[in-house]
Amino acid sequence: MNKIKKKKDGTGYWIRISLGTNPLTGKREQKYLSAPKKKELDEKITKLKIKYRDRIDSPDTNKLTFEMIVDLYIEDRHKEVLDGNLAVTTFNEEKRRLKRDIIPYFKNVDISKINLQMIKDYQSFLKTQPKKNVSCKDGVIKDGKIVLVSNSTVNKKVKTLKGLLKFMLVKNFIAPLPLQAIKSLHEKKKKIQFWTPEDFSVFIKYVQEVEQDPKIIAMFTLAYCTGARISELLAFNKNDFDNHTQYWHIHSAVVYDQKQKKSIVKLTTKTTKSDRQIKVDNLTHYLLKPLIDNSTSDYIFKYSEDLPRAEHYASRFKKYCRLAGVKTIRFHDLRHSHASLLIASGEDRFTVSKRLGHSSTTFTETIYGHLFPDKQNSITSLLEETFKKDFKKSVQFCAISSEKDSKSEQKKRHQER
């Protein structure tokens, strides 16, 4: 391998590394790397060796730091986003946990000595940490006591760490670990919040009285009457809506791109099942039609060249909840409200799952199972109706048998006397 050389202008260092033969083209390839400092260049060289480990000499794992491996893992996960196998929101959450929580704890750890006890210790450490938010960066205090992070938060962070460790195992950076031995903490099942049709009626009537922007009214109504995610609503393209049949093809979502610092349209949905066609009711169609006809953009909820962020509508929704005097729920809870409306109307799990774009009916059952009516009474009624004649005969038989037993018992007592 070539040696690291100093740039002639003195601005840093560079090296040209041979990547060996490309298996597709059969041609030899080289890669030029440069950095202002030798240490930074060394890190780049190590990462490059890992990336092309099948074509060049394996990297010296002694030079690898925990932080470098995290960067490689993030790159690997980002490829899954580009391939449409991982949601951008999930990727951003994982990246935030890795950078903010996992790296600070493990940054000085010797990679070769990572073991199961370290993971258990990290889980225990997380359980002692205070809950923080934007307004309480030092920790949330309730009734004079510091509130600790929830088991749900601990589980999410440990799950992210497990994902990183699996990556390290595949790359042979660490010895095999029985990760299944790390059990998730018990989580209290959160009760979902939703509105009844009466709640939404009060809310939307108030909004119609005070709001001048038809997009706001249409957005809230479309959310409640379709159960679509806010990312799907923002991506509503007039070319995806059939005015005649009133069917909306949901196949894209708006996400916020951290690099570009703006909202972008992703031509894939959260899951493959989220790509669906749903019918819009007449009232919602009435609100959408003028927006579709008059919009200069294909995206009817767009205000300028850039698409709005979800917070644009979510913040207004929260404001109007308060002013309308209805129970305050999150914007996403309009999706739960639509699901509860479907269930109350007698729709089955499959229909609800398909309309909401869930990955499976099992997922629908997990979230909304308690809302579905109990079928126990209808099952027993069905059995009674099916075996009605036999059931009556059985009752009569039992009555006759009982009467005979009673007489027999009385006769026995009389004889004993």
C-alpha positions in Angstrom: 0.0 0.0 0.0 1.2 3.5 -0.8 2.4 5.7 2.0 0.6 8.8 3.4 2.0 11.9 1.7 1.9 15.6 2.7 0.1 17.9 0.3 2.5 20.3 -1.5 0.4 23.4 -0.4 0.7 22.2 3.3 -3.1 22.0 3.7 -3.2 18.3 4.8 -2.3 14.8 3.8 -3.3 12.4 1.0 -3.0 8.8 -0.1 -4.0 6.7 -3.0 -5.3 3.2 -2.1 -5.7 0.2 -4.4 -9.1 -1.4 -4.1 -8.1 -4.5 -6.1 -10.2 -5.8 -9.0 -13.8 -4.9 -9.4 -15.7 -8.2 -9.6 -18.2 -6.8 -12.1 -15.9 -5.0 -14.6 -12.7 -7.0 -14.0 -10.8 -3.7 -13.8 -8.5 -2.6 -11.1 -9.7 0.4 -9.0 -8.0 3.0 -6.8 -9.4 5.5 -4.3 -7.9 8.9 -3.5 -8.3 10.0 0.1 -7.3 13.3 1.8 -7.7 15.0 5.2 -6.3 18.0 7.0 -4.8 15.8 9.8 -3.1 12.4 9.7 -5.4 11.0 12.4 -8.5 11.8 10.3 -6.9 10.2 7.2 -6.1 7.1 9.2 -9.8 6.8 10.2 -10.8 7.2 6.5 -8.4 4.5 5.5 -9.7 2.1 8.1 -13.3 2.7 7.0 -12.4 2.2 3.4 -10.7 -1.1 4.2 -13.8 -2.2 6.0 -16.1 -1.2 3.1 -13.9 -3.1 0.6 -12.8 -5.9 3.0 -13.5 -8.6 0.4 -11.2 -7.0 -2.1 -8.3 -5.8 -0.1 -6.4 -6.8 3.1 -8.6 -7.0 6.2 -8.4 -3.9 8.4 -6.5 -3.7 11.6 -9.2 -3.9 14.2 -6.9 -2.5 16.8 -7.2 0.9 15.1 -11.0 0.8 15.2 -12.8 2.9 17.7 -16.4 2.5 18.9 -17.4 5.8 17.3 -15.9 4.7 13.9 -18.0 1.5 14.0 -21.1 3.5 14.8 -20.5 5.7 11.8 -20.1 2.6 9.6 -23.4 1.2 11.0 -25.2 4.5 10.3 -23.9 4.4 6.7 -25.2 0.8 6.4 -28.6 1.8 7.8 -28.8 4.7 5.5 -28.4 2.4 2.5 -31.5 0.6 3.8 -33.4 3.9 3.7 -32.3 4.5 0.1 -33.4 1.0 -0.8 -36.8 1.6 0.7 -36.4 -1.0 3.5 -36.2 1.4 6.4 -38.4 4.4 7.2 -36.5 7.8 7.3 -38.1 8.6 10.7 -36.9 5.3 12.2 -33.4 5.9 10.8 -33.3 9.4 12.3 -34.5 8.2 15.7 -31.8 5.4 15.7 -29.1 7.9 14.6 -30.1 10.3 17.4 -30.0 7.5 20.0 -26.6 6.3 18.8 -25.0 9.8 18.9 -26.7 11.1 22.0 -26.9 8.1 24.3 -24.8 5.1 23.1 -21.6 6.7 22.0 -21.0 8.8 25.2 -21.4 5.6 27.3 -19.3 3.2 25.2 -16.8 5.6 23.5 -13.8 4.5 25.6 -14.6 0.8 25.6 -12.1 -1.7 24.1 -14.2 -3.2 21.3 -12.6 -6.6 21.7 -13.8 -6.8 25.3 -17.4 -6.0 24.8 -19.5 -8.6 26.6 -23.0 -9.4 27.8 -22.5 -7.8 31.2 -21.7 -4.5 29.7 -25.0 -4.5 27.9 -26.9 -5.4 31.1 -25.0 -2.6 32.9 -26.0 -0.1 30.2 -29.7 -1.2 30.6 -29.4 -0.7 34.4 -27.7 2.7 33.9 -30.5 3.9 31.6 -33.2 3.0 34.2 -31.6 5.5 36.6 -31.6 8.4 34.1 -34.0 11.4 34.5 -36.6 12.0 31.9 -35.8 15.1 29.8 -37.5 17.2 27.2 -37.0 20.5 25.4 -38.4 22.6 28.3 -36.7 20.5 31.1 -33.2 19.7 29.9 -32.0 18.9 33.4 -34.9 16.6 34.1 -38.6 16.6 34.5 -39.7 17.2 38.1 -43.2 16.0 39.4 -44.4 16.5 42.9 -40.9 17.5 43.9 -39.3 14.3 42.6 -37.2 13.7 39.4 -39.1 11.6 36.9 -37.0 8.7 35.5 -37.2 7.6 31.9 -39.9 5.1 31.1 -39.2 1.4 30.4 -40.4 2.0 26.9 -37.6 4.6 26.4 -35.0 2.2 27.9 -36.2 -0.6 25.6 -35.9 1.5 22.5 -32.3 2.5 23.3 -31.3 -1.1 24.1 -32.9 -2.3 20.9 -30.8 0.3 18.9 -27.7 -1.0 20.7 -28.6 -4.6 19.9 -28.9 -3.6 16.2 -25.4 -2.1 16.3 -24.0 -5.2 18.1 -25.5 -7.5 15.4 -23.8 -5.4 12.8 -20.5 -5.8 14.7 -21.0 -9.5 14.9 -21.6 -9.8 11.1 -18.5 -7.8 10.4 -16.5 -9.9 12.9 -15.5 -6.9 15.1 -16.6 -8.7 18.2 -17.0 -12.3 19.5 -20.5 -13.8 19.3 -22.9 -12.7 22.1 -26.2 -14.3 23.3 -28.1 -11.0 22.8 -31.4 -12.9 23.4 -30.4 -13.0 27.0 -31.1 -9.3 27.3 -34.8 -9.2 28.1 -37.0 -6.1 27.4 -38.4 -4.3 30.5 -42.1 -4.6 31.1 -44.0 -1.7 29.5 -47.3 -0.3 30.6 -49.7 -0.5 27.7 -50.7 3.1 26.8 -54.4 3.7 26.4 -54.9 5.2 22.9 -56.7 8.6 22.7 -59.4 9.2 20.2 -62.4 11.4 19.4 -66.0 10.3 19.0 -67.8 11.7 15.9 -69.5 14.2 18.2 -66.1 15.5 19.4 -64.9 15.9 15.8 -68.1 17.7 14.9 -67.7 20.3 17.6 -64.0 20.8 16.7 -64.5 21.2 12.9 -67.5 23.5 13.3 -65.3 25.8 15.4 -62.4 25.6 12.9 -64.8 26.5 10.0 -66.0 29.6 11.9 -62.5 31.0 12.7 -60.1 29.6 10.0 -59.8 31.4 6.7 -57.4 28.9 5.1 -59.3 26.1 3.3 -56.2 23.9 3.4 -56.3 23.7 7.2 -60.0 22.7 7.2 -59.5 20.1 4.5 -56.4 18.7 6.2 -58.1 18.1 9.5 -61.2 16.6 7.8 -59.1 14.3 5.5 -57.1 13.1 8.5 -60.2 12.2 10.5 -62.2 10.7 7.6 -59.4 8.6 6.1 -57.1 7.7 9.0 -54.0 8.5 6.8 -50.7 9.4 8.5 -49.7 13.0 8.4 -46.7 12.2 6.2 -49.2 10.7 3.7 -51.6 13.6 4.0 -48.8 16.1 3.2 -47.9 14.1 0.1 -51.5 14.2 -1.3 -50.9 14.6 -5.0 -53.9 15.6 -7.1 -52.8 13.2 -9.8 -53.2 10.3 -7.3 -56.9 11.2 -6.8 -59.8 10.1 -9.0 -62.5 12.8 -8.8 -65.0 10.4 -10.4 -64.6 7.4 -8.2 -63.2 9.4 -5.2 -60.4 6.9 -4.7 -57.1 8.2 -3.4 -53.9 6.2 -4.2 -51.5 6.5 -1.2 -48.0 5.6 -2.3 -45.7 8.4 -1.1 -44.9 10.3 2.1 -43.4 13.7 3.0 -40.4 13.5 5.4 -38.0 16.1 6.7 -34.5 15.7 5.2 -31.8 16.8 7.8 -29.1 17.3 5.2 -31.2 19.4 2.9 -33.0 21.1 5.8 -36.4 20.9 4.1 -39.3 18.6 3.6 -39.1 16.2 0.6 -41.4 13.7 -1.0 -40.4 10.1 -0.6 -42.0 7.9 -3.2 -42.4 5.0 -0.8 -44.7 4.5 2.2 -43.9 3.4 5.7 -44.4 -0.3 4.8 -45.3 -2.1 1.6 -48.9 -2.6 2.9 -49.2 1.2 3.3 -49.3 1.5 -0.5 -53.0 1.4 -0.8 -56.2 2.9 -2.4 -58.9 4.2 -0.2 -62.2 5.8 -1.0 -62.9 9.4 0.3 -66.4 10.3 1.5 -68.6 13.0 -0.2 -68.1 15.6 2.5 -64.3 15.4 2.3 -64.4 15.3 -1.5 -66.4 18.5 -1.4 -63.6 20.2 0.6 -60.8 18.8 -1.6 -62.3 19.5 -5.0 -61.6 23.3 -5.0 -58.1 22.8 -3.7 -57.4 20.2 -6.5 -59.0 22.4 -9.2 -57.2 25.6 -8.1 -53.8 24.3 -6.9 -50.8 25.4 -9.1 -48.8 22.6 -7.6 -49.5 18.8 -7.8 -49.3 18.8 -4.0 -52.4 20.6 -2.8 -51.2 21.2 0.8 -48.1 23.0 -0.4 -47.8 26.8 0.2 -44.6 27.7 -1.5 -41.8 26.0 -3.4 -41.1 24.0 -0.3 -43.5 21.5 1.3 -44.6 22.3 4.8 -43.4 20.3 7.8 -45.8 18.3 9.8 -45.5 20.8 12.7 -47.3 23.4 10.5 -50.6 21.6 10.8 -49.9 19.8 14.1 -49.4 23.0 16.0 -52.6 24.6 14.6 -54.5 21.4 15.4 -53.4 21.6 19.1 -54.3 25.3 19.2 -57.8 24.7 17.9 -58.3 21.7 20.3 -57.9 24.1 23.2 -60.0 26.9 21.7 -62.8 24.6 20.6 -63.1 23.2 24.1 -62.7 19.6 23.2 -60.4 16.9 24.6 -56.9 17.7 23.5 -55.4 14.9 21.5 -52.4 14.6 19.2 -52.7 15.0 15.4 -51.8 11.3 15.0 -54.8 10.5 17.3 -57.1 11.5 14.4 -55.9 8.2 12.9 -56.9 6.3 16.0 -60.2 8.2 15.9 -60.9 7.0 12.4 -60.0 3.4 13.4 -62.4 3.5 16.4 -65.1 4.9 14.1 -64.7 1.9 11.7 -64.7 -0.6 14.6 -67.8 1.0 16.2 -69.5 0.8 12.7 -68.9 -3.0 12.7 -66.0 -3.2 10.4 -63.8 -6.3 10.8 -60.0 -6.4 11.6 -59.1 -7.1 7.9 -61.0 -4.0 6.6 -59.6 -1.7 9.3 -56.0 -3.0 8.7 -56.3 -2.6 5.0 -57.7 1.0 5.1 -55.1 2.1 7.6 -52.2 0.5 5.7 -51.0 -1.7 8.6 -48.4 -4.3 7.9 -50.7 -7.1 9.2 -54.0 -7.7 11.0 -51.9 -8.8 14.0 -50.6 -5.2 14.3 -54.2 -3.9 14.1 -55.2 -6.3 16.8 -52.3 -5.2 19.1 -53.3 -1.6 18.9 -57.1 -1.7 18.6 -58.0 -5.2 19.9 -59.7 -3.9 23.0 -62.0 -1.8 20.9 -63.4 -4.7 18.9 -66.7 -6.0 20.4 -66.6 -9.1 22.6 -67.9 -12.0 20.5 -68.5 -14.3 23.4 -72.3 -13.6 23.6 -72.8 -14.1 19.9 -70.8 -17.3 19.9 -73.0 -18.8 22.7 -76.1 -17.6 20.9 -75.0 -19.3 17.7 -74.3 -22.6 19.5 -77.7 -22.5 21.2 -79.5 -21.8 17.9 -77.5 -24.6 16.1 -78.3 -27.2 18.7 -81.6 -25.8 19.8 -83.6 -29.1 19.6 -80.9 -31.2 21.2 -80.5 -28.5 23.8 -84.2 -28.7 24.8 -84.1 -32.4 24.9 -81.0 -32.2 27.2 -82.8 -29.8 29.5 -85.8 -32.0 29.7 -83.6 -35.1 30.4 -81.8 -33.2 33.1 -85.1 -32.1 34.7 -86.5 -35.7 34.7 -83.2 -37.1 36.0 -83.1 -34.5 38.8 -86.7 -35.3 39.7 -86.0 -39.0 39.9 -82.9 -38.5 42.0 -84.9 -36.3 44.4 -87.6 -39.0 44.8 -85.0 -41.7 45.3 -83.3 -39.7 48.0 -86.6 -39.1 49.8 -87.4 -42.8 49.7 -84.0 -43.7 51.1 -84.4 -41.3 54.0 -87.8 -42.7 54.8 -86.5 -46.3 54.9 -83.7 -45.3 57.3 -86.2 -43.9 59.7 
